[in-house]
Amino acid sequence: MDMSNLVIAFDVPSVLTALVFISGIIALLDILVFSKKRPKDKKIPLWSEYARSFFPIFLLVLCIRSFLIQPYRVPTGSLAPTVLPGDFIVVNQYAYGLRLPVLNAKVLNIREPKRGDIALFRYPGDLNKLYVKRVIGLPGDHIVYRNKTLSINGDVAWQTPFGMALDTDGNGFVTPVQVKIENLGKVVHKIFVKSGYKEWENIDIVVPPASYFMMGDNRDNSEDGRSWGFVPEANLVGKAFATWMSWDSEKNSVRWKRIGKSLY
């Protein structure tokens, strides 16, 4: 079963932008037009009072979600064991630059993604879907994936066996997997590998300019760049850096130990 690590996210920016626009227009019209015609002894209409009160709140929330941080829920496990099904992750919205809400146009560049980052991005095949994967290839990188081992620009990302584990899809389906520690230069992390599965899956590519190659840590249970290609820089949303909540749907309980866990 392929898991794409699709992130569930309601289109909050569009809704907030509409609320900011509507409440701002109403408040402005009342201040500039209606208030001048209103008798001084008459109370401010309820609709105007609501607009004036909620406009700064909507604007503040929009700015925080668009430029600072916001939460997302991950329902699948293609990034397991780093990110599990039911994890709620916090994403740094400004890590890769400030972008205008809804339009997603970059207005200020801050830094480029680094190899090993866990990035949230808009799926190239459908910009309405958000995916979360690990950044493997940077622009110009030569990526080879053969025999379940990565080579980046001729350097092998060495793997160290770390025992066995069970991979779950969040719906009760469990598969035994090998756990390995992979070295991506400065980033050392765990991956899941299924012996005897997808042994034929080999790639040899060069990442195009202004694009990135993404993979899941659950190497044999992830629909990622190996199947749908590269992620344009314009599709990047931000860098995931922590788990603020985690819900185990099989046990119907909170995974308390994962709350506040750093992602790397």
C-alpha positions as CSV (number, residue, x, y, z in Angstrom):
1,M,0.0,0.0,0.0
2,D,1.5,3.3,-1.1
3,M,1.4,6.1,1.5
4,S,1.9,9.6,0.2
5,N,2.0,11.4,3.5
6,L,-0.8,13.7,2.4
7,V,-1.3,16.3,5.0
8,I,-4.9,17.2,6.0
9,A,-5.3,20.9,5.8
10,F,-8.5,23.0,5.5
11,D,-8.0,26.0,3.2
12,V,-7.7,28.4,6.1
13,P,-5.7,31.1,4.4
14,S,-8.4,31.7,1.8
15,V,-11.1,31.8,4.5
16,L,-9.1,34.1,6.7
17,T,-8.2,36.4,3.8
18,A,-11.9,36.7,2.9
19,L,-12.8,37.4,6.6
20,V,-10.1,40.1,6.8
21,F,-11.2,41.7,3.6
22,I,-14.9,41.6,4.4
23,S,-14.6,42.8,8.0
24,G,-12.0,45.5,7.0
25,I,-14.3,46.9,4.3
26,I,-17.3,47.0,6.6
27,A,-15.3,48.7,9.4
28,L,-13.7,51.2,7.0
29,L,-17.0,52.1,5.3
30,D,-18.6,52.7,8.7
31,I,-15.7,54.9,9.9
32,L,-15.5,56.9,6.7
33,V,-19.1,57.1,5.6
34,F,-21.8,55.8,7.9
35,S,-20.5,57.2,11.2
36,K,-20.6,60.8,9.8
37,K,-24.2,60.4,8.9
38,R,-25.1,58.7,12.2
39,P,-26.5,60.9,15.1
40,K,-24.0,61.2,17.9
41,D,-26.5,59.8,20.4
42,K,-27.1,56.7,18.3
43,K,-25.2,53.5,19.1
44,I,-22.8,51.9,16.6
45,P,-24.7,49.2,14.7
46,L,-24.0,45.6,15.8
47,W,-22.6,44.7,12.4
48,S,-20.1,47.5,12.5
49,E,-19.1,46.8,16.1
50,Y,-18.4,43.1,15.1
51,A,-16.5,44.2,12.1
52,R,-14.3,46.6,14.0
53,S,-13.7,44.1,16.8
54,F,-12.9,41.0,14.7
55,F,-10.9,42.7,11.9
56,P,-7.6,43.0,14.0
57,I,-8.1,39.4,15.3
58,F,-8.6,38.0,11.8
59,L,-5.6,40.0,10.5
60,L,-3.4,38.8,13.3
61,V,-4.3,35.1,12.9
62,L,-3.8,35.4,9.1
63,C,-0.3,36.9,9.6
64,I,0.7,34.2,12.1
65,R,-0.5,31.4,9.9
66,S,0.8,32.8,6.7
67,F,4.2,34.1,7.8
68,L,5.1,32.4,11.1
69,I,3.9,28.9,12.1
70,Q,0.8,26.7,11.7
71,P,-0.2,23.2,12.5
72,Y,-1.0,20.3,10.2
73,R,-2.2,16.8,10.8
74,V,-0.5,13.9,9.0
75,P,-2.8,10.9,8.4
76,T,-0.3,8.5,6.7
77,G,3.1,7.0,7.5
78,S,5.4,7.5,4.5
79,L,7.8,9.4,6.8
80,A,7.7,6.7,9.6
81,P,9.5,6.3,11.9
82,T,10.1,10.0,12.0
83,V,6.5,11.1,11.5
84,L,3.7,8.7,12.4
85,P,0.1,8.5,11.3
86,G,-1.9,10.8,13.5
87,D,1.0,13.2,14.3
88,F,0.2,16.9,14.3
89,I,3.2,18.7,13.1
90,V,4.2,22.4,13.5
91,V,5.6,24.0,10.3
92,N,7.8,27.1,10.1
93,Q,6.1,29.1,7.4
94,Y,9.0,31.5,6.9
95,A,11.9,29.0,6.8
96,Y,12.1,29.1,3.0
97,G,10.9,32.7,2.6
98,L,7.9,34.9,3.2
99,R,5.0,34.2,0.8
100,L,1.7,36.0,0.3
101,P,-1.3,34.1,1.5
102,V,-3.5,32.5,-1.2
103,L,-1.2,33.7,-4.0
104,N,1.8,31.9,-2.6
105,A,4.1,34.5,-4.2
106,K,7.5,34.8,-2.4
107,V,8.1,38.4,-1.3
108,L,11.3,37.8,0.8
109,N,13.9,35.1,0.5
110,I,15.3,33.8,3.8
111,R,17.1,30.6,3.1
112,E,16.9,27.6,0.7
113,P,16.0,24.1,1.9
114,K,18.9,22.0,3.2
115,R,19.4,18.3,2.6
116,G,17.7,16.3,5.3
117,D,15.0,19.0,6.1
118,I,11.4,17.7,6.5
119,A,9.5,20.0,4.2
120,L,5.9,20.7,3.6
121,F,5.0,21.5,0.0
122,R,2.2,21.5,-2.5
123,Y,2.0,18.3,-4.4
124,P,3.1,19.0,-8.1
125,G,0.2,16.9,-9.4
126,D,-2.4,18.8,-7.5
127,L,-1.6,22.1,-5.9
128,N,-4.6,21.8,-3.5
129,K,-2.9,18.9,-1.7
130,L,-0.1,19.3,0.8
131,Y,2.6,16.7,1.2
132,V,5.4,16.3,3.7
133,K,8.7,14.6,2.8
134,R,12.4,14.7,3.5
135,V,14.5,16.8,1.2
136,I,17.1,14.5,-0.4
137,G,18.2,16.2,-3.6
138,L,19.1,19.9,-4.0
139,P,19.2,21.7,-7.4
140,G,22.0,20.2,-9.5
141,D,22.5,17.1,-7.3
142,H,23.1,13.7,-9.0
143,I,20.9,11.2,-7.1
144,V,21.3,7.4,-7.4
145,Y,19.0,5.0,-5.6
146,R,20.0,1.4,-6.1
147,N,19.7,-1.6,-3.9
148,K,17.8,0.5,-1.4
149,T,20.8,2.7,-0.8
150,L,21.2,6.4,-1.7
151,S,24.2,8.0,-3.4
152,I,24.3,11.8,-3.6
153,N,27.0,13.3,-5.9
154,G,28.9,10.0,-5.6
155,D,28.8,9.9,-1.8
156,V,27.0,6.9,-0.3
157,A,24.4,7.7,2.4
158,W,25.6,4.8,4.6
159,Q,23.0,2.8,6.6
160,T,23.5,1.1,9.9
161,P,21.1,-1.7,11.0
162,F,19.0,-0.8,14.0
163,G,16.8,-3.9,14.6
164,M,13.2,-4.6,13.5
165,A,9.9,-2.8,13.9
166,L,6.3,-2.9,12.9
167,D,5.0,-0.5,10.2
168,T,1.3,0.5,10.6
169,D,-0.8,2.4,8.1
170,G,-3.1,3.7,10.9
171,N,-6.0,1.4,9.8
172,G,-4.8,-1.8,11.6
173,F,-2.6,-3.1,8.8
174,V,0.8,-4.0,10.2
175,T,4.0,-5.1,8.4
176,P,7.4,-6.1,9.8
177,V,10.2,-3.8,8.6
178,Q,13.9,-3.3,9.1
179,V,15.0,-0.2,10.9
180,K,18.2,1.4,9.7
181,I,20.1,4.6,10.6
182,E,20.9,6.6,7.4
183,N,23.6,9.3,7.2
184,L,22.7,12.3,5.1
185,G,25.8,14.3,6.0
186,K,24.8,16.5,8.9
187,V,21.4,14.8,9.3
188,V,21.4,11.3,10.7
189,H,17.9,9.7,10.9
190,K,16.1,6.4,11.0
191,I,14.4,4.8,8.0
192,F,12.1,1.8,7.4
193,V,13.1,-0.8,4.8
194,K,11.2,-3.9,3.7
195,S,13.5,-6.8,2.7
196,G,12.5,-8.3,-0.6
197,Y,10.1,-5.5,-1.5
198,K,10.7,-3.1,-4.4
199,E,14.2,-4.5,-5.0
200,W,13.9,-3.5,-8.6
201,E,13.3,0.2,-7.8
202,N,16.4,2.0,-9.0
203,I,16.8,5.7,-10.1
204,D,19.6,7.7,-11.6
205,I,18.7,11.4,-11.9
206,V,20.0,15.0,-11.8
207,V,17.8,17.5,-9.9
208,P,16.8,20.4,-12.2
209,P,17.4,24.1,-11.3
210,A,15.0,25.6,-8.8
211,S,13.7,22.1,-7.9
212,Y,14.0,19.5,-5.1
213,F,13.9,15.7,-4.9
214,M,11.9,14.4,-2.0
215,M,11.6,11.0,-0.4
216,G,9.8,9.4,2.6
217,D,11.7,7.7,5.4
218,N,9.4,4.7,5.0
219,R,11.3,3.9,1.8
220,D,9.2,1.0,0.6
221,N,5.8,2.5,1.6
222,S,6.1,6.0,0.2
223,E,4.8,7.6,-2.9
224,D,7.4,10.3,-3.5
225,G,9.8,11.8,-6.0
226,R,10.6,8.3,-7.3
227,S,7.2,8.1,-8.9
228,W,6.1,11.7,-9.5
229,G,9.3,13.6,-10.0
230,F,10.6,16.9,-8.6
231,V,9.1,19.7,-6.4
232,P,9.5,23.2,-7.8
233,E,10.8,25.8,-5.4
234,A,7.5,27.7,-5.8
235,N,5.6,24.8,-4.3
236,L,7.4,24.9,-0.9
237,V,5.4,25.9,2.1
238,G,7.7,25.5,5.1
239,K,9.9,23.4,7.3
240,A,8.4,21.0,9.8
241,F,10.3,21.2,13.1
242,A,8.2,19.5,15.9
243,T,5.2,17.3,16.8
244,W,2.8,19.2,19.0
245,M,0.2,16.4,19.3
246,S,-0.1,12.8,18.3
247,W,-3.1,10.6,18.2
248,D,-3.0,6.8,17.9
249,S,-6.2,5.9,16.0
250,E,-5.7,2.2,16.6
251,K,-5.5,2.5,20.4
252,N,-7.7,5.6,20.5
253,S,-5.2,7.3,22.7
254,V,-2.7,10.1,22.8
255,R,0.9,9.3,22.2
256,W,2.2,11.4,25.1
257,K,5.8,10.7,24.4
258,R,5.6,12.2,21.0
259,I,4.3,15.6,22.1
260,G,7.0,18.2,21.7
261,K,9.3,15.8,19.8
262,S,11.7,17.6,17.5
263,L,11.7,16.5,13.9
264,Y,15.0,16.0,12.1
